[in-house]
Amino acid sequence: MIRFRKEIAIFCGIALLTGCSLAQKQQLPPREKGKAWLKEAKFGVFVHYLGGGPTWNDRVDSFDVEKFVKQMQRTGAGYLILTLGQNSGYYCSPNATYEKYAGYETGERCSRRDLPMEIAEALADRGIRLMLYLPSRCPQADKQAMAGLHDVHEQQPAPQEFTGQWSEVIAEWSLRYGKKISGWWFDGSYNTAGWDDLSKPFNWNTWAAACRAGNPESILAFNPGTRIDKAFAALTDQQDYTAGEQNKFQVTPETNPAPSGVQWHILSFLGTRWAGKDGPTNSDEYMVDYVRKVNALGGAVSIDVNVSSDGTIYPPHLRQLIAIGKEKN
């Protein structure tokens, strides 16, 4: 009996070690984990939260995070993509590095309130992920920032000095948010010549390292525009999912597949334009069927909706999101 117990103990020990070994072998690399969750999420919501001027801080302060997140929860969406800022040069989050290079005082262009942090924490409590939107280039409408960050027109190659400084700006956000954000969607990656030469000090790898400084599992997409032959391509080995910008929900992973190893993803809007307060232009039946079809083919769908300054999702858009969410599984 004693010998039998010893044999059982040895067997259990070997099984435990074998199980641990198999678990380690099966553990996905950080970026693969990110692509896996996006596929499993099936669909998410995209919000353009933009503006500017002397009342920008008041606008950001008016956003009701709890109300917004409760709406998100009702939709059944697996993630949110939120704009940090765009071409005006106003951002809904503090960033001392940006202010240093752009030559602005605290709160002058970057909001005093850290809206993404509050949203990320509230979403996480409900099992919803957050990703962030940012242009690939300096805000084109802000001449002071363009000069301070040494950038040029977005159709021209990005200068080395700009890419180095922009990476520092991104790294500040990435390190602050850590694993509270799960990825980035970069707009306006039109001319890649400034990043393609990996022998130069600042390139795609520099940029990607800044994005993943706070979370190695962060997934990245770089948007070259809506051209169908580019929207579902990968601009760099650092890209994890397709940017997929389109003006209608129509293409699928079958009609326009992603490159091998890149997660298929599409982004379009419910209204007649980005953040448009109208529509939806498609019926609930069409959108439910479309999202189901894309999901069945392994793709993910991001849906842009109108959101007011206080965080209210435009009711007709919210109703359609809820209809989509009900059919998610």
N, C-alpha and C positions, 0 to 999 in steps of 0.2 A: 504494500500500500504506500509506504514511504517513497519507494522507488517510482511508483506510478505518479505520485504527486510531483516529484522532482521533474519527471518527464513532461508533465502537463505544464509546469512552471517554465521549463526551458522552451517548450513549444509556444506558449503565450508570449514569452519574451522575444522570440524570433519573429512571431507574427506582428508584434507591436513595432519592432524595428523595421520590418518589411513594409508595414503600413505607413510609417513615417517617411521611409525612403520613397515610396510611391507617391505620397502626398507632395513631397518636395519636387519630384520629377514632374508632377501634373500641375504644379503651381505656375500660373501664367506670368510672363514678364509684365512689368508695369504698364506699358503701352497697350499690350494685348488685353489686360483687364479693362482698360478704358474702352476699347472698341467693343468688348463683350457687353458691358453694361448699356452702351448706346443701342446696340442691336436689341437687347432685351427690353429697353424702355419703350420702344415702338414709336412713340410720338411725343413731341414736346411743344412748348409755346415760346415764341420769340417776341420780345418787347423792345420797340424803339422808344426809349425814354430820353428825349432830347430837348434842347432849349438853349437859353443863354440870356445875357443882359443883366441889368442891375438887380432883377428879382429872382435870379437863378437859385440862390440859397433858399429863398422863401418857397419856391416851387418844390425843391427837393424835400424841404421840411414838411411840406403838406402831404407827402406820400404816406398813406396808411398801410403799413406793412402787414398788419394782422388781417385787415380786410382783403388785401390783395392775395395773400397766401391762402386764405380760406376759399377764395374763388379758384385758385390754382388746384387746390385739393379736390374740389368738385369736378374738375375736368378729367381727372384720371391721368393727366400728363405725367411723364416720368422725369421731365427736366424743364428748366427755363433757360433761355439764352437772353441775357440782359445787356443792353448797350452801356458801356462806361461813358462813352461820348462819341462825337463824330467830327465833322468838319468845322463846326463853330469854335471848337477849342474849349468848350465847357464840359466838365466831367461831374458825374454824380458820386464821386468818391475823392477823398483827399489823396494827394501825391506830392510829397515834398521835392522829389527828384524832378518831376515835371516842372514844378514852379521855379526851381533853381535854374534849369536850362532855359525855360521860356521867359523868365524874368518877371514873374508875377508874385504878388504877395499872397500869403495864406488865405484861402477862401475867395480869392479874386476870380479864379477860373475853375479850380477844383473845389467842389462843395465842402463845407465844413462837416456836414453829416456824412457818415459812411453808409450810404444806402445799400450797396451790395452786401456788406457784412451783415446788416440786419436781415435782409431778405434771405441770405444764405443760411443763417441760423434758424430762421423760422421755417424755411423749406425743409431743412434737414430733419427737423422734428416730425415732419410728415412724410419722410422718405422720398423727397423730391430733390433732385440734383440741380446745381446751378453752374452754368457756363457763362463766359463773358465775351462780349463783342468789342472789338477795337479796330479802327482803321490800321492798315499796314504802314501808313505814312503819317507825318505830322498833320495836324488840322489845317487843311488847305486854305481856309478862309481867314486864318489868323496869321498875318504877316510877321508879327512880333515873335510868335512861337516858331514859325518857319525859319526865321533868321537865327533865333537862339539855339534851335536844334539842328541847324545847318542842313535843312532839307530843301528839295527843289520840287518842281511839279511832279505829281504822282505818275505821269506818263513817261518820265525820265528815270533812269536807274537811280536807286537810292545811294547817296554818298556814304562812304565808309564812316565818317564821323557821325552822321545821323543814325545809322544802324547801331553803332556802339552806344550812343546816348539813349536811343529809343529802347534798346534792350535793358538798360538800367532802369528806365521808367517802368517797364513791364515787370522787371524783377521785384521792384518795391511792392507792387500790387500782389504778385505771386507769393512772395514770402509772407506778406501780411495775412492773406486769405488761406494759405496752406491747402489742406485737403477739403476745405469748405467749398472750393470750386473744383470742378471736374474736367474743365476744358476751356478752349478758346476758339473763337471764330473770327478770323481776320479778313477784313474787307479791303478791296482795292489793291490786290496784289497783281497789278497789271503788267508792270515791267520788272522782270525778275533778274535782269542782268547784274544789278548791284549786289545780289545775294548768291548767285550761282557759282561763283569762283570760291571754292572752299579753301583755297590756299591763302586767301586774304584774311586779315585779322577778324573782320566782322562779316558774317554770312548767315545762311539758314541755320547752321548749328548754334551760333551765338544767340540768335533770336529764340530758337527752340529751348535752349538751356535756360534762358531767362523765364520763359513761360512755365517750365517745369521745376524751377528753383524751389517752389513751395510744395509741389506735389508731382512726383515722378510719374504718376499715373495720368496726368492731364493729357487729354487728346487735343490735337490741333488740326484746324482746317484753314487753308489760305485761298481766298476767293479771287479768281481771275475775271469774273463777270458771268453773264448769262449765256454766252455762246455755248451751244449744246456740246460742241467738241472739246470744250475746256471745263465746263462746270462740273463734270464728273471725272475729271482727271486729277492727278496728284502733281503738284508743282515741285515737290521735294520729297526725299526719303523721310523727312521729319513730319510729313502729313499723315494723319491717322484716319481721317474720314473726308469724304468729298464735301466741298463747300455747297455745291448743288443749288446755287441761286437760280431761280426760274420765275417767270411772270405768271405761271399757271401750274396747277397740280395736274400733271399729265404723264410725264415720263416715268419709267419704272426701272428697277435693276435689270429687267429683261431687255428693255429697249435700248438702254444706255448704261451698260455695266461699269462698275468701278474697277480700277486696276487691282491686280492680285494683292491681297494683304491690306487693302484699304476698305474701310466700312462705308457702304453706300448710304447716302443721306441727301435729302432734298429740303430746300427752304423756299417757301412762297407765302403769299398773303391771302387772307380771307376776303378782304375788300377789293376795291378796284385799283389800289396802289399800296405801297408800303405804309403801314400804320393808318390806313384810310378808315375814316369813320363812316363806313357805308357797307352795303352787302349784308350777308355773304353773297358772293357771286355764284357759288355752286350750292346745290341742294344738300341737305343732310345726307340723303341717300347716296349721292355721288361721293361725298367726302368720306363717309363711312366705308363705302366699297373701295375707294382709292387707297385709303390708309391700310385697310385689311389686305389688299392685293400687294402693296409694297412690303408690308410686314411679312407676308407669306413667302416673299422672295428674299427675305433677309435684310430689308432696308429700314431706315428710320425716317420719320417725317417731322420737320419743324414748321410750325404754323404761326405766321405773323398776325398779330391782332392789334386793334386799337386799344390803348390804355390811357385814361385821362391822367392829369397831373397828380391826383390824389390816389391813384392806384386802382380805379374802377375799370374793369374790362368792359368794353362796349357790349351791352346786353345781347344784341343779336349774335355777336361773335362768341360770347360766353355760352349761349344756348347751343350753338353748333359744336363747340368744343366738348360740352357735356355729352351731346349725342355721339360724338366720336369715341369718347372715353367709355361709354356704356358698352360699346362693341369691341373694346380693346382686346379682350381675352377670347 
